[in-house]
Amino acid sequence: MPKPPKGARLGSGPAHERLMLAGLAAALFREERIRTTETKARRLRPVAEKLITTAKEGTIASRRRALAVVEDRDIVHKLFSDIAPRFADRNGGYTRIIKLAPRKGDAAPMVLVEIVEGAAPEAKPAEEERRRRLLRRRGRAGRDAGRAQGRSQDEPEETAPAATAAPEPEPVEEAATDGIVADEEESPVDE
């Protein structure tokens, strides 16, 4: 890890800063782009680039050095098998910092830190898939089932009371819960 400058650290002390930067690096390698404050991003960049350079060596010793910083084996495996081979012909500059609008609560300057090659196409489908899974979970739990069937996401909420006031979604919800109870009753018999 690069030697930190004199003065205040990010957080309470050098050990906390090391852990924070290791967590940010792990998140960067997992997601390939993260949103954080500008100060943290500037401190993260040399740590992440040194880890990628270490991963390009591909030896067991370099893997152990990476595991000393990022303790998650799955992320280190992704670093060595997916991320490092992309930069085989590149000598540095593996990350990019893009400035964003200030954070709402405290107006801290925010940035987007991303891995240079292949970050943009992979991030959007992952976010969309995450939203779809969340909506499916809500649908299974029976929450907002009438609203989801009655209107789309783009319509304003003013039309929602008319859609939920209709008596038709209630029998559908009751039928859905009856099916779930019936499945639960059948499952002990199958065992």
N, C-alpha and C positions, 0 to 999 in steps of 0.2 A: 504494500500500500504506500502511496506517496507520502512524504513527510508533510504533515499539516502546517499551515502557517502559524506564526505566533499569534496569541490573542484568543478571543472567544471561539469556542467550538460550536458546532451545531448540536444544541442540547446541553446536557449537564457536564460532560467531560469527554475525554478522548475514547474511553471504552464504549460509552453510549454512542458516540459519533461513528465508531467502527461498526457497531451493530446496525445502526441506522443506514449507513452506506451499503452494508452487506444486504440488508433487506431491500433497499432500492435497486441494487444490482440484480438481485434475484427476481424482483418484479419486472425489471427491464428485460431480462433474458426470457422470462416466461411469456410476457405479453408482447414483447418487441416494441412497445411504445408505452410510456407512462406520462402522467401529468403531475407536475410537482412545482415547488417554488424555484425561482431562478437560482438562489443561493445553494440549495441542495443539489440542483442539476449541475452547477459548476464544480461542486465537490465530487459528484458522482462520476463525471465524465472520465477523469484519469483512472479511477478504480475500474470502471467497466472496460475501458480500452486496454488496460493492463491484463485483465482477465481474458479478454479475447486473444490478445497476443500470446498469453500463456497457453491457451487452448489450441492455438495454431501449431504448437510444438507437437502435441499429441502423445506425449510420453506418460508413463505412469506417475513419474515424479511431478510433472506439470499438472496432472489431474489431482494429485494430493495437495499441491499448492492452491489450486482453485477450491478444493473442498475445505481448506483452512479458512477461506474467506466466506464462501457460500456453502452452507452446510447441507443443503438439500441435494441429494444424489440425482434426483430426476432432472433438476435444473442444470446441474453440472453435465449430465449426460446430453441434454439438449444443446448446451453450449459447445461441447466437443463434437457432437455428431451432426448438428444442423447449422449452427451459427458460424463456427470457426471455418469450416470448409468453404463457405461463401466468400471469405476474405483471404483466400490463399494467395491471390495475386496482389493484394493491397497491403501497403506498409503502415497504415494508420488512418485515423479519421473514420472510425467505425460508427460513431454516434453523431447525431444531429440534434441541435437545440433550436426549437422554434418558439418565439415569444407569443404568448396569448394575452388575453385581456386580464386585468387584475382580478384577484379573488374578491367576491362580493363582501364577505364579512369584515376583513381587515385591509383590503386593497393591497395585499401582497402580490408582487409581480409573479405571474405564473408562466410556465413554459411547458412545452411538450418535448420530451426526450425520446428519441427513437433510434433504432438501429438502421443504418443507412440503406442497405439493400434489402428489398422485399418486405419492408414493414407496412407500407400503406395498403396493399391489396389484402394482406392477411388479417389486419385488425378489424376492418369493417364487417366482414361476414361473421367474425366471432362475436362482435357486439350485437349484431342482428339475431344471431342464433341464441344468444343469452336472453334477449328480450322475448323471443318466441317461446323458449322453455319456461320463462317466468309466467307468461300469459297462459301456457298450457297448465301449469301447476295451479294457477288461480282458477282455471276452468274446472279442474278435477275436484278442487275443494268446494266448489259450488258457489264461490264468491263471485259476484258480479256476472253471473251467467246470463241473466236476463238482459243486462246492459250490453254485454258483448254480442249477443245475438240481435239485439234491437237496433244498434247503431255501430258505425265504424269508429276507429280511433280519431279520424280527422274531423268528425262532426263536433260542434260545440256541445257543452253539457246542458244547455237549455232544452234540448230535445230529449234528454234522458228521462225526466219525469213522465212524459207521455209514453215512452217505450216501456218503462218499468211499471206503469199503472195498468197496463193491459193485463187481463186475467189469464192470458195464454201461457206465459212463462212459468207460472206457479205449478200447474200440473206436470210440466216437463221436469221441473226440479224434483218434485215428489217422486216421479217415476224413476229419475236417475238415482235417488237415494234408495228406493226400493230395490233396484237392481244391484246396488252395492251391498245391501244387507243380504240379499239372496246369495250373492257370490260368497260372502263370508260364511253363511250357513252351509254352503256346499263344500267349502274347503276342508273342514274337519272330517267330513265323510270320505273325501278323496284320500286323506292321509291314512 
